[in-house]
Amino acid sequence: MLDNVRIILIGTSHPGNIGSVARAMKTMGLSNLVLVSPECEVDGKSIALSAGASDVLKNHQRFATLDEAIADCGLVIGASARPRTLDWPMLDPREMGKKVVIEGAKYPVALVFGRENSGLTNDELYKCHFHVFIPANPAYSSLNLAMAVQTLCYEVRMSFLDSNSDVELQEEYPLAHELEGMFKHLEETLVDTRFIVPAHPGLVMTKLRRFFNRARPEEAELRMWRGVFSSIQKSLISAKATSTKDKK
């Protein structure tokens, strides 16, 4: 199961941090490291600070976008220390660990970490099903990247060690690229019905993303929603054709 846990770092700017993250991962039994648009290379400093976890560095994957990195994941959790204007479905580290272990038995899951100085952007967080927040000392909550990764990886490992072999995921959740396809279809439908005005979209899609992430539709439910959107679009096309015919 631990091989299905993907640690994703976005826009990392210091090679030493990548090495320290690899070390944090390996001590907890995780090895799947992914870099998204890093601003530095894995170098000698990375290897030195990995302290024996150079195999994690050697086998890391690299992607240009977060969408590519999570396309085949069924669960995506974004780690962030900053409160957001629009609240996102939230997990504490212990809840996160349990959810990762249960769902990681079935498909790849991702823990996403942002840049050292600014974390995840809102758009990146909105591509995650959940937001995990480490409840550090509010008077001094300074966790560096490797510390944050170590803390969450520890919770995953403890949940894994405590789990029973007969724990199975009953629900069939869609993968990230399937969910993105649904969001795109939803937006197209709302534009077709003029609920969304492309020039002034506002926060409609962001709020709908939050709604669906909170509801966590299963695969069958997602297919049903896609059917609803297609039905609406077909009705609009039919109505438009009828109107054009009547005018003639």
Stockholm file with secondary structure:
# STOCKHOLM 1.0

chainA/1-248         MLDNVRIILIGTSHPGNIGSVARAMKTMGLSNLVLVSPECEVDGKSIALSAGASDVLKNHQRFATLDEAIADCGLVIGASARPRTLDWPMLDPREMGKKVVIEGAKYPVALVFGRENSGLTNDELYKCHFHVFIPANPAYSSLNLAMAVQTLCYEVRMSFLDSNSDVELQEEYPLAHELEGMFKHLEETLVDTRFIVPAHPGLVMTKLRRFFNRARPEEAELRMWRGVFSSIQKSLISAKATSTKDKK
#=GR chainA/1-248 SS CGGGEEEEEESCCCHHHHHHHHHHHHHTTCCEEEEESCSSCCCHHHHHHHTTCHHHHHTCEEESSHHHHHTTCSEEEEECSSCCSSCCCEECHHHHHHHHHHHHTTSCEEEEECBTTTBCCHHHHTTSSEEECCCCCTTCCCCCHHHHHHHHHHHHHHHHHHCCTTCCCCSCCCCHHHHHHHHHHHHHHHHHTTSSBTTBCTTHHHHHHHHHHHHCCCHHHHHHHHHHHHHHHHHHHHHHHHHHHHHC
#=GC SS_cons         CGGGEEEEEESCCCHHHHHHHHHHHHHTTCCEEEEESCSSCCCHHHHHHHTTCHHHHHTCEEESSHHHHHTTCSEEEEECSSCCSSCCCEECHHHHHHHHHHHHTTSCEEEEECBTTTBCCHHHHTTSSEEECCCCCTTCCCCCHHHHHHHHHHHHHHHHHHCCTTCCCCSCCCCHHHHHHHHHHHHHHHHHTTSSBTTBCTTHHHHHHHHHHHHCCCHHHHHHHHHHHHHHHHHHHHHHHHHHHHHC
//
